[in-house]
Amino acid sequence: MYSLLISSLDSVNFDASKDRCFSVGDLIDRGPQSKECLPFLDENWFNPVRGNHEQLLIEAVREPRPESLTMWYLNGGCWAIDQSNDYLNEVSNRLLELPLAITLSLCSGNTVGICHAEPPVSDWDNLPIAEQRPELLHKMLWGRSTVKYQRRTVTKHVSLTIHGHTIVSKCLLFGNALFIDLGCYTNKHLCILPIDGLFEHKNSA
């Protein structure tokens, strides 16, 4: 949804010379402009975490087994069918460089943790462990249990965590985990929240 992102950033007077955009992942596969979104990876102002759709591309390109290709194509990867192997390998390598999580330390003293699907651990300081354990890595990229079961667990050592992956009708807060994927590829509702206002949103959610 390249055009929607650009227009949404314009609507909040985003200034790439001083502002930064943090993405909860899934730049590709949903919506008509996957390839157009990939150059964002080379912009200094754009800071994404890896989503499950980036992971699907990585696995399909690096280990092109029928099941991994089918899984990717069924989940929106058909845009890449006519792309060259060299191009897809280059994209795969770039996506592998994306962090699985980002931690922001704000001037207010609050901290914000970002990962794609949901918090993988009860203590944000244990993220390095999560990234080395397949079941916790899967939770970071694919987990839906927090929203599905409305778990209000508070992750320690982080003020707020932010996630995409599970589509919600409005931003939802469970514990200190905020879910912001509004399903823009189906309804053109793209969520952009100012970091300075996150804690106002948290208190009113």
C-alpha positions as CSV (number, residue, x, y, z in Angstrom):
1,M,0.0,0.0,0.0
2,Y,2.8,2.4,-1.0
3,S,0.5,5.2,-2.2
4,L,-1.6,5.0,1.0
5,L,1.5,5.3,3.2
6,I,2.9,8.3,1.3
7,S,-0.5,10.1,1.5
8,S,-0.8,9.2,5.2
9,L,2.6,10.5,6.0
10,D,1.8,13.7,4.1
11,S,-1.4,14.1,6.1
12,V,0.6,14.3,9.4
13,N,3.2,16.6,7.8
14,F,6.0,14.0,8.1
15,D,9.4,15.6,7.5
16,A,12.0,13.0,6.5
17,S,14.8,15.4,7.4
18,K,13.9,15.3,11.1
19,D,11.2,12.7,11.6
20,R,11.4,8.9,11.7
21,C,8.9,6.3,10.8
22,F,8.9,3.0,12.7
23,S,7.1,0.1,11.0
24,V,5.6,-3.0,12.7
25,G,6.5,-5.1,9.6
26,D,4.8,-6.6,6.5
27,L,5.9,-4.2,3.8
28,I,5.0,-6.8,1.2
29,D,2.4,-9.3,0.0
30,R,-0.8,-7.5,0.9
31,G,-2.0,-4.7,-1.4
32,P,-1.0,-4.0,-5.0
33,Q,2.4,-2.2,-4.5
34,S,4.7,-4.7,-2.7
35,K,7.7,-4.0,-5.0
36,E,7.2,-0.2,-4.6
37,C,7.5,-0.5,-0.9
38,L,10.8,-2.3,-0.8
39,P,13.0,0.9,-1.5
40,F,11.8,2.2,1.9
41,L,14.4,-0.2,3.3
42,D,17.1,2.1,2.0
43,E,15.7,5.3,3.5
44,N,17.4,6.5,6.7
45,W,14.1,7.7,8.1
46,F,12.3,4.4,7.7
47,N,12.9,1.8,10.5
48,P,11.0,-1.5,10.2
49,V,11.0,-4.7,12.1
50,R,10.8,-8.0,10.2
51,G,7.2,-9.3,9.8
52,N,6.0,-12.8,8.9
53,H,5.6,-11.8,5.3
54,E,9.2,-10.8,5.0
55,Q,10.0,-14.1,6.6
56,L,7.9,-16.0,4.1
57,L,9.9,-14.3,1.3
58,I,13.2,-15.2,2.9
59,E,12.3,-18.8,3.4
60,A,10.9,-19.2,-0.1
61,V,13.9,-17.6,-1.8
62,R,16.6,-19.2,0.3
63,E,15.1,-22.6,0.5
64,P,12.7,-22.8,-2.5
65,R,10.9,-26.0,-1.6
66,P,7.4,-26.4,-3.1
67,E,5.8,-26.0,0.4
68,S,7.6,-22.8,1.2
69,L,6.8,-21.3,-2.2
70,T,3.1,-22.4,-2.0
71,M,2.8,-20.9,1.5
72,W,4.2,-17.6,0.3
73,Y,2.1,-17.4,-2.8
74,L,-1.1,-18.3,-0.9
75,N,-0.3,-15.4,1.5
76,G,0.1,-12.7,-1.2
77,G,3.5,-13.4,-2.6
78,C,2.3,-13.8,-6.2
79,W,3.6,-10.3,-7.0
80,A,7.1,-11.8,-7.1
81,I,6.4,-14.6,-9.6
82,D,7.8,-12.5,-12.6
83,Q,10.7,-11.1,-10.6
84,S,14.2,-12.4,-11.4
85,N,16.1,-14.7,-9.0
86,D,18.9,-12.2,-8.7
87,Y,16.4,-9.5,-7.6
88,L,14.7,-11.8,-5.1
89,N,18.0,-12.9,-3.6
90,E,19.0,-9.3,-3.2
91,V,15.7,-8.6,-1.5
92,S,16.0,-11.7,0.7
93,N,19.5,-10.6,1.9
94,R,18.2,-7.2,2.7
95,L,15.2,-8.5,4.7
96,L,17.5,-10.8,6.7
97,E,19.2,-7.6,8.0
98,L,16.0,-6.3,9.5
99,P,15.8,-6.5,13.3
100,L,13.2,-8.8,14.8
101,A,12.5,-6.1,17.4
102,I,13.3,-2.4,18.1
103,T,13.5,-0.8,21.5
104,L,13.1,3.0,21.7
105,S,14.2,5.0,24.7
106,L,12.2,8.2,24.9
107,C,13.3,11.5,26.5
108,S,10.4,11.1,28.9
109,G,12.1,8.1,30.4
110,N,9.6,5.7,28.9
111,T,10.6,2.8,26.6
112,V,8.7,1.5,23.6
113,G,9.3,-2.0,22.2
114,I,8.3,-2.9,18.7
115,C,8.0,-6.4,17.2
116,H,5.7,-7.7,14.6
117,A,3.1,-10.1,16.1
118,E,3.1,-10.0,19.9
119,P,5.6,-10.0,22.8
120,P,7.5,-13.3,22.9
121,V,8.6,-13.0,26.5
122,S,7.3,-11.7,29.8
123,D,10.4,-9.6,30.3
124,W,11.5,-7.4,27.4
125,D,15.1,-7.7,28.6
126,N,15.0,-11.3,27.6
127,L,14.5,-10.6,23.9
128,P,18.0,-11.9,23.0
129,I,16.8,-15.3,24.3
130,A,13.6,-15.1,22.2
131,E,15.5,-14.5,19.0
132,Q,17.5,-17.7,19.6
133,R,14.6,-20.0,20.4
134,P,12.4,-21.2,17.5
135,E,9.2,-21.3,19.4
136,L,9.6,-17.7,20.7
137,L,10.8,-16.5,17.3
138,H,7.6,-18.0,15.9
139,K,5.6,-16.0,18.4
140,M,7.3,-12.8,17.5
141,L,6.4,-13.3,13.8
142,W,3.2,-15.3,13.9
143,G,1.6,-15.2,17.4
144,R,-2.0,-14.1,17.8
145,S,-2.8,-15.4,21.3
146,T,-2.7,-12.0,23.0
147,V,-5.5,-10.6,20.9
148,K,-7.4,-13.9,20.5
149,Y,-7.6,-14.5,24.2
150,Q,-7.4,-10.9,25.2
151,R,-4.5,-11.5,27.5
152,R,-3.6,-8.5,29.6
153,T,-0.2,-9.6,30.6
154,V,2.2,-6.7,31.3
155,T,5.6,-7.2,29.7
156,K,8.3,-6.1,32.2
157,H,11.1,-3.6,31.6
158,V,9.3,-1.8,28.8
159,S,6.6,0.9,29.1
160,L,4.7,-0.1,26.0
161,T,5.0,-2.7,23.1
162,I,3.5,-2.1,19.7
163,H,2.5,-4.8,17.2
164,G,0.8,-5.4,13.8
165,H,0.0,-8.8,12.3
166,T,-3.4,-9.4,13.8
167,I,-6.0,-7.2,12.1
168,V,-8.1,-5.2,14.6
169,S,-11.0,-2.8,13.9
170,K,-9.4,-0.2,16.1
171,C,-6.2,0.1,18.1
172,L,-6.4,-2.3,21.0
173,L,-4.4,-2.3,24.2
174,F,-4.0,-5.6,26.2
175,G,-1.8,-5.2,29.2
176,N,0.9,-2.9,27.8
177,A,0.8,-4.4,24.3
178,L,-0.8,-2.1,21.6
179,F,-2.1,-3.6,18.4
180,I,-2.4,-1.2,15.4
181,D,-2.9,-3.2,12.2
182,L,-6.2,-2.0,10.9
183,G,-6.1,-4.1,7.7
184,C,-5.3,-1.2,5.3
185,Y,-5.1,-3.5,2.3
186,T,-8.8,-4.2,2.6
187,N,-10.2,-0.9,3.9
188,K,-7.4,1.7,3.3
189,H,-7.3,2.5,7.1
190,L,-3.6,2.9,7.9
191,C,-2.7,3.6,11.5
192,I,0.0,6.2,12.1
193,L,0.6,7.1,15.8
194,P,3.0,9.8,17.0
195,I,5.5,8.4,19.6
196,D,5.0,11.5,21.7
197,G,1.3,10.7,21.9
198,L,1.6,7.0,22.6
199,F,1.2,7.2,26.3
200,E,-1.8,9.5,26.0
201,H,-3.4,6.8,23.7
202,K,-2.4,4.1,26.2
203,N,-4.1,5.9,29.1
204,S,-7.3,6.5,27.1
205,A,-7.6,3.1,25.4
